Every structure is written in C-alpha cells, then in structure tokens.
Amino acid sequence: MRRDVRVLRRELPFFLLRTVMQPLLFIVVFGYMLPRMGFVRGEYTTALLPGVIAVSLTLSAVQSVALPMVQDFGHTKEIEDRLLAPIPIPLVAVEKMVMGVLQGIIAALVVLPAGRLIMGPIAGLTLGHAGTALAVTILGAATFSAIGLWLGSAIGATQIGLMFSIIVAPMIFFGCAYYPWRGLDPIPIAKYAVLVNPLVYVAEGMRAVLTPEMPHMPLAAVVGALVLLLAGFSALAIRSFLRRAIG
Amino acid sequence: MSAAIHISGLRKEYPTPGGGTVIALAGLDLDIASGELFGLLGPNGAGKSTTIGILTTRIRPTAGSAVVAGADVRRSSVAVRQRIGVVPQRANPDLSLTALENLVFHAGYFGIPRVAATARAHTLMGTLGIADKMRARVGELSGGQQQRLMIARALIHEPRVIFLDEPTVGLDPQARLGLWEILRSLHADGRTIVMTTHYMEEADQLCDRLAIIDHGALLALDTPVALKARVPGGGTLDELFISLTGRELD
C-alpha cells in the first residue's frame, strides 16, 4: 500500500491529467460555453456536474487498477514481488482495489470544485450531505475498482484499447452521466436498458446527494444496486486475479 | 544435514485448448539438504521452471507434496514465502521505484522496519557492486545490474532458501562470471540455494549436486563428478545428457 501511495504521489500530475482532463473539457464546453451560447438551458449544469463527477471518479478508479494490472501481468511482471510477499494472495488484489478507491476520491475532490468554478453558480447544488456523498463516492469507486481489477486481470495487453472502445466508452455515454436517468422517461426502452450499466447508479447517487431537489433515482435503490454490483464484481475480479497470479 | 526441501510425487498437468493435458511434471521425488547448492539441469520445457514455480508457491501442483524450509507449499504458502527468496528468470524490478526503494519496499512486505531495511539494502548493494545505482530508476540499470538487484531483493529478508531460475540467461560472459562469484559467496555463507540452468558448464562449476530432468521426470541425481563418471571412460555432463536422452541439451 505504501508503495502504491509513493508511486501515486510521484505521478500525481500525470494521474490528474489522465483522469480529469476529459471531464473538465466536457464541463468547459457543455457547462460553460453552450449555456452562454444559448444552446442549452442554464439548469443543465445542475444535471451535468454530478454526472461529470461520477464519470471522473469511476474512470479514474477503473483506469488506475486496470492499466497497471495489464502491464504487470503482461510485459513487466512487476507485481511478482508482491505475489512473493508473505501475505495471502487475495490481499494483493484487495490492496489494488483500495488504491483505486483512493484515486476515485481524489478525482471527485478535484472535479467538484473545478466544475463549480468553471460553470459558475449551480442551481440546487448543496454540500449539506457531504458524508453521504463520500459514502456514494467510496461505493462507486470500489465498484469500478473491482471492474478494473476484473478487466485488468482477464484481458491481455493487446486488447486494452479495445476494452476502452467497446466497454468503457458506451458505459460513459449510456451511464446517465450527461443527462439524468429520469430524463429518459420519454424513451422507456432506454430508461430500463441502461439499468445494467453500473455508472447509472453512481451518477444518480451523486445527483441524490449533491442536487437532491432535482429528480433522481431513490438513494436506497442506488446504494442497494452498488452494494450488489460491488459484491458481484469483487468476486469475479478476485477469482480472475488468482487465476492469473497462481498457475 | 537436514532436508531444506522435500519433494514427493510432485505432478503438474496443464489443460490444453483441445481438452487434453500436458504433463509438465510427472511425479518428481527429491530431497535437497540444508546448505546445499543444488542445480536443476535440463532443456527448455523439461519442468525446471514448473518445479521452481511450485516450490515458490506461484504454481499449484496437480498432485504430490513439497515442503520448503519446514512449510508445505499447498497448506502453508504464506509461511513458505516468508522463508524463501526468489530470483526470477527475467529481472522484474518495480519500474516505478528507484533501485533502493525496490529493496526497502520489498523488505517492508516482510515486516522489516524501514531503517533496518535501508541499512540492509546499503550493505547488499555494496556487496553486489551496485551501490552507485542506489538512487537510479531501475530502467537506467544494465541487464547485469538489474539481475544483481534481483539477487539483493531475494536476500533482503534473509531467507533460509534462495531460488534462482536461469539466473544467467541473457547476461554477457563477464556478468555471468560475476554472478557465479556471488553465488559461491552465498553458498559459503551456508545458505541453501536451488538454481535451474540449461548451461552444463554452469551446473558443473557451481553445484554440489545436480538433478537432470527431462519431460518432467528425474533422469539422474548426483554430484557433478559422480554424474560425469557415469559416462564410459569419463566425460562431460553434455555427453551424459546425450547418453540419457539421446539428444543434445540446447
């Protein structure tokens, strides 16, 4: 853990560039420029900010676990020294997930104030539920760290680009990040189809705690879904990790 | 001398995509004494790395048992890892860290406090001739220096048994001789060392005893001198290998 914290501290600027650049650009265009150009209404920023925070924290969690894992198991075999440590091997996997959660929290803590600064005042934004917001952040980041661990240990280095094209990109666009889930009411098929997407629960959870007066999915449903997804993906991830780690 | 490693009926099978199995180890029996420098000699695919993999808990055996430094590899894998040091076939240092950090963090995994670990790392890097690379990122080290760093990493927690998997592959002749000296010195300290190699000369020069294996089975086990004496009229380990298998090693 200390090793990963040292590496993260050393590579923090690159980590931030990698994970928050895209969400911040999205905020600049859709949260600052388009409202001022009159193409979207001002209240769109209320729906956008929690969604962008959700994308940032989930992307950083999934990337921070999956990318080094692909490299470790593929070319460099760097993880070998930790697999030779006198601890149960599943703990090595759990430590990776904990680091993913930490990076997810950092991403959320950067994007929230940056988004608020760029977009200006946001109707209905409150930090009155900061504790619950942190809980949803941790739950969401943990779920996506598990997904990252699963993908990182299940796929080879040559398929990593494909992973982002066919899994991560659709997940972002159909994850109710850039529009609220209740906004899909006129398209019932989409409204229920997107429920298979874990990002939906993180984005709606963020809306529930940051902009609670806007329509959103009930917080209990969000937490319930995330707990189930976390349990399921953690089991898959640790099994896949063990299969790669022990011959 | 007591046995540092006891292997009994060790077997490893891998499934093939076609539904069949490949036998990597076909019931190996072996005892390695404490303080011995023991060599596993054989061609690529003979089962040497699989044996090392099982003894270092990175590969799960299909059948049989192996006890390393008093701990069973299957039932007490954590205890085995506490007592062994491993030098891999291809150096795999942590590229995000400096050479010194590689050692200090690795020692930390074994519960060694930072101050003690740093002191040990300084001593080891001095002994292995890489003290001047302490603050360098490991990517800046040559192949031979990285291999020395791997040896330092394997030794930093003062293990009872050291495993080296083809430690001189890819090294230039000078680095190889340097590594031989390091191994001789570790052996003189009384450590149990198990190494795999497919270089006959290396096995002949370094090892107290050798196990020649092929197709996952033990073909011969003895001191290099006794093994060479098996060749009619005396000969080399190469000639012995040809007489045992009908083919050359490389």
Interface residues (C-beta under 8 A of the other chain):
Chain A: R2 R3 R6 V7 R10 E11 T76 K77 E78 E80 D81 R82 L83 L84 A85 P86 I87 P88 A245 I246 G247
Chain B: G53 T56 T57 R58 I59 R60 V78 A79 R81 Q82 I84 V86 P88 R90 N92 P93 D94 L95 S96 L97 E101 N102 F105 H106 G108 Y109 F110 R153
